[in-house]
Amino acid sequence: MAPISKVNDKVKVVLTGFQPFAHHLTNPSWLSVQPLHNTLLDLPEVPVAKQDPKHHNATQAYLVCQELPVEYQKVPNLVPELHVTHSRTITKGDQVIQVEIDESKQEEEKEKEEYLKTYYIHVGVGRDGHTAIETQAHRTGYGGLDNAKWTPPNKDEPPVVKEEWSADPDLLTTTVDTAALAEYLKTEKGWICQQSLDAGHYLCEYTFYLSMAERQRRITAGEEGEGERTCLFVHLPSVGNPYTLEELQRFVKDMIVAVVTQN
């Protein structure tokens, strides 16, 4: 892990994990990403033969992490805010400062650092025995009690209904080639990893949907292009089934490098 310094050739990776819930007294999703907060991850050089002229070719990824509540009525506000808040980072000297949503505060800063691309990688705890790269997420069909003791009342509607979201599609798919990513992590890095087409219809999948929907809304509104941000969701097993916490943390880093260099 490299020390943080001001550079102009890096991407930004926003990582989220979840609070404990149900029988998960500690949540490996947050424990696995939390140590990466406010750090830089060096990226391998892509061989000339594999370089895509449209790819960012960044040399470092700046990582920022946030823990999300396991509450259906909170994440619809928090996830879009992540997309607004972490579009850029302001720096003073060599100190990285988290962006304020308030635009007037941003304008007071002398230096603003733009990123070549922004990635939103959401991490949750899933089934034991393997890691899973999620491919798609649904707008409706959600159930299950959350930490606020609340359950979506109607599976035919989104857990939280907003008029401005009424045109959102019923199914969204990540732009990441999840089959190729899972195969790379399995064959090249040795992880027990698989592509998943079922994210569970719980808060994990809903968070993934909200993130991809926010990306699509920004594109539709003409605020950005197709390739300016990427959204992904990854499920980890519980600690010890089969990986230790330290191993899960290594998997997260391997996964980040693979996503950033291949997408």
Secondary structure, DSSP 8 states (H G I E B T S, - for coil): -B-----SSEEEEEEEEE--BTTBSS-HHHHHHGGGTTEEEE-----GGG--TTS---SEEEEEEEEE-S-TTTHHHHHHHHHHHTT-EEEETTEEE---S-HHHHHT-S-EE--S-EEEEEEEE--TTSEEEE-EEESS---S--TTS---S-TTS-SS--GGGTTS-SEEE-SS-HHHHHHHHHHTT---EEEES---SSHHHHHHHHHHHHHHHHHHTTSS-TTSEEEEEEEE--TTSS--HHHHHHHHHHHHHHHHHH-
